[in-house]
């Protein structure tokens, strides 16, 4: 069997290899660019560099469809083993380190990122200064997809979340409340029917939190027609405080708001909850740094009791 040259091993870029795998998996350069969060020309440049390192073309383009050449098919067969070998090497080194370290890519929703993660991340940083955690926010579907594609290591998302390759562990039950301007006349407990004639602000469609709210209002009332839909929980709270409407928000986002003079917090009737869960690939190697993040998120189960 022909040995791989030292120059190839020196020049092989694992990020370019992952880009190649994404192109083949999704059938286009543009789809790979979208998932990587970079431009299509940047994806094309990475593939040119990879092909230059190997000395053979790897991708055939027919119209907008991209497919592997014979050499590309051979490379694809080895790509997963290459990534596994690199992960194993990192894991072996991390186990010998005096303190957990290395990169951990965490995905979560904006509300959890603002109101739940800061003390967890602060604790991890104080205990493990060499641990480098990057946080990406998005809705459940986006985070789960990136975990399945190994673009993220772990996620904290709103259920439902499913995938044959995933391990999903519920950790926290979060009750919803109504946040309203203090001058808005409201009953002590808020039904969906009571909101029918009120200006309501909701999260943008597409995420599980909005879907849960829509299902509750449709099941117990005529449904809600929001005057505005926003992607930021802090923007929603600011507009409520300005008197522009009321909002159904997760309990995480309204802790402490009842003490403010310009807003009021009311429970919903019947109650509405969402469940947050930790999501990780079943085959994910838990190097010491990732394991510390994983265990810290699992400890949220004690908070939810």
N, C-alpha and C positions, 0 to 999 in steps of 0.2 A: 504494500500500500504506500502511495506517495506521501512523504511527510509534508506537513504544512510548513512553509518557509517562516524563518524568524521574522522577516520583514512583514509578512502578512499578520502574524500574531501581534506584532508591535503596532500595526496600523489599524487593526480591527477595532471599530468603535461600537460598543454594545448598544448605544442609543440608536445608531444607524441600523443596527441589526433589528432592534425592536420596531423601528419605523418600517423596515422591509416586511416584517411579519404582519403589521397592521394593514399595509397596502394589499398584501395577498389575501388576508382575512376578509377585508371589506371591499376589495375589488376596485379601488380607485385611490389616486393620490389625494384627491380633495377630502375624501372621507377620513383618511389617515391624518391629514392636516388638521381637520376639525377636532378629532379626538386628542391630538397632541397639543392643540392650542397654539399652533404655529402656522405660518403661511404655506401655501402650496409650493411656491418656488423654493422655500427652505427644505421641504420634503424632497423635492426633485434633486436639490443639491446634495442632500444626504445620500440618496441612492446613487448618484453619480460617483460620489466619493467611495462608497462601498464597492461599486462595480470596478472602480479604478484599483482599489486595493486587491481585489480578487482577480482582476484581469479578464473578466467575462461579463456579458450582459446578464442581468438577473430578472428584469421585468420587460414584458412585451406590452405595448399599448396599442389597442385596436379601438379607435374612437375614444370614448371615455372609460372603457373597460381596461383594467390592468390585470395581467395574469403572469405567473412565473414562467420563465424559460426553463429548459431542462436543468440548467445549472441552478436556477433559482429554486426549483423543486428539491434538488439535492440539499441546498443550503437550508431550506425550510425544515427538512427532516432532522437536521442537527441543531436548529436554533433553540428548541426547548431544552435540549440537553446542555447546550452552552450556558443558557441562563441558569439552569439548575446547578451547574458546576460552579458558576460565579457565586450564586447564593450560598452554596455549601461552603465555599472558601471564606466568604464574609462571616458566615455563622461560626466557623471554626475559630477564626481570629477573634470574633466578638466574645466567645466563651472564655478566652484567655485574658481578656481585658480586665483590669481591676474594677472598672465601672461600666455599666451598660452604655453603649455609644452607638453611633451610626445613624443614618437617616431613617425616619419613619414618616410615611405619607398618610395623613389622616383626612378623611372626607366626612363632612357633616352638614347639617342644615344651618342657616344663618342664626336662628333663634338659639339653638344649642351652643353654637360657637360664641355668641355674645353672653349668654346667661348661665351656661353650665360648664363650659370647658375652662375658663380662666383659672379657677382655683386648682383644677386638675393639672393643667399645664405648668402652673407656678410650682406646684409640689414636685412634679417630675423634673423641672429645671433645677430646683434647689437640691434634689437628691442626686441627679445625674447630669452634671453640667455638660458632659460631652454628647448628650443625646440631642440630635438635631431633628426637630419635629416640624414638618410643614403641614399647614391646614388649608384644605380646599373646601369651599362651601358650594352647595348645590342641592337640588331636590333629590329625593330618595332614588328615583330611576337613574339619574346621572351618576350618583355616587356608586350605586350597585354595579352599574355597567363598567365604571372605571376599576372597581375592585376585581370584577370578572376578567378584565383585560390586563390586570396586573399593573395598571397605571396608578392605583392607590393600594396601600397595604391593608388598611382597616377603615371601617366606617362606623359612625354613630348616626342612625337614621330613624325616621318615623315609619313604623310598620303600616302596610304590608311590604315585605321585602323577601324575595324568593329567588332561588337559583340552585340547580343541582350541585354546583360546585361550591356552594356557600354554606357556612355555619352561621346561623342567625340566633342570637341569644337576647331575649327581651330583658331589659334592665330597669326601666323606669316608666311608671304610669303618670301621665301629666294631664291634669284636669284643665278644661277650658273655662274661661270667664268672659263676661262682657265688661269692656272698658268704655265708659261713656263720659261726656262732659258733665260736670257736677250739676249744672242747671237743667239737664234733660229729665223730664218726669218719667220715672220708671218704677215698676213693682219691685219688691224685694228679691224675687226670683224671676229670671227672664226666660219666657217661653219663646219658641220660634214665632208663634202667632203675635206676640207682643212686639216683635221687631218688624212686622209687615209694613208699618207706616213710618218707620224710622230710617234716617239716612245711615247706611251701613258701609263701613270700609272693610275690605277683605284682602287676604293675600292674593297674589296673582294666580290664575289657574295653572294647573300642570303639576303641582306638588301634592303630596298626601295630606298635608295640613288643610289646604283649601278643599280637597275632595271630601275629607271627613266633615268639615263645616257644612258643605253643600248637602251632603247626605243627611245630616242631622236636621237642617232647616227644611229639607224636602220631605222628610219622614214625619215631622211633627208640625208642619205648617205649610204655607203656600210657597216656600222657597224664598231666597233672598236675591234681590237685584241690587248689587252694590253701587253706590254712587261713585266709588273709586276702587280700583284694585292696584295694590302696590307690592313690590318685592321686598321691601324693608320693614321689619317690625318696628324699628325706631321711628321711621317716617310715619307709620300708621299711628303710633302713640302720640307723636307730635301733632298730627292733624286732629286727633281726638281732643287733646288738650286745648287746641285752638278753637274747638267748638264746631268742627266741620262734620262730625258724625260719631257714631259709636262703632266698636269693633269687637269681634269674637277672637280672643287671643289665647294662646297656651298659658297655663299658669306660670311657667318659667319666666314669661315676659312681663307678668303683672305683679310679681312679688314686690311688696313695698309701695305699690301705686296707691293703695287705699289711704295712705297717710297724706297724700297730696290734696290740696284744697281745690284744685281745678278739675279733678277727675273723680269718678266713682267706679267701684268694682262690684259686680253683682254675679252670683252663681247662676248657672243655666238650669232650666227645668224642662225635660229631664236632664240629668248631668251628661256631659260630653267629655270623653277622654281620648287621648292618643297614647300609644306605647312607643317608647324609644328602644332601639335594639342595637347591639354591637354586631357588625357583619364583617366576616373575614373568610377568605378562601379556605376550604378544608385542607388543601394541600400546601398551605402557606407555611414556610419554615419560620418558626418563631425565634429569630435571633434575640439576644438578651434585651436589646433596646425595645424591639417591637413587643416582646413579652411583657415588659414593664408597662407599656402603654395599654396593652390588652387587659392586663390585670387591673389597672387603674380604672378603666372603663367598666369592667365587670363589677367593681365595687360600688357602682351606682345603684346596684340592686338593694343595697342597705339603705340608700337614701329614699328609695321609693316605697319602703315598707311603712 
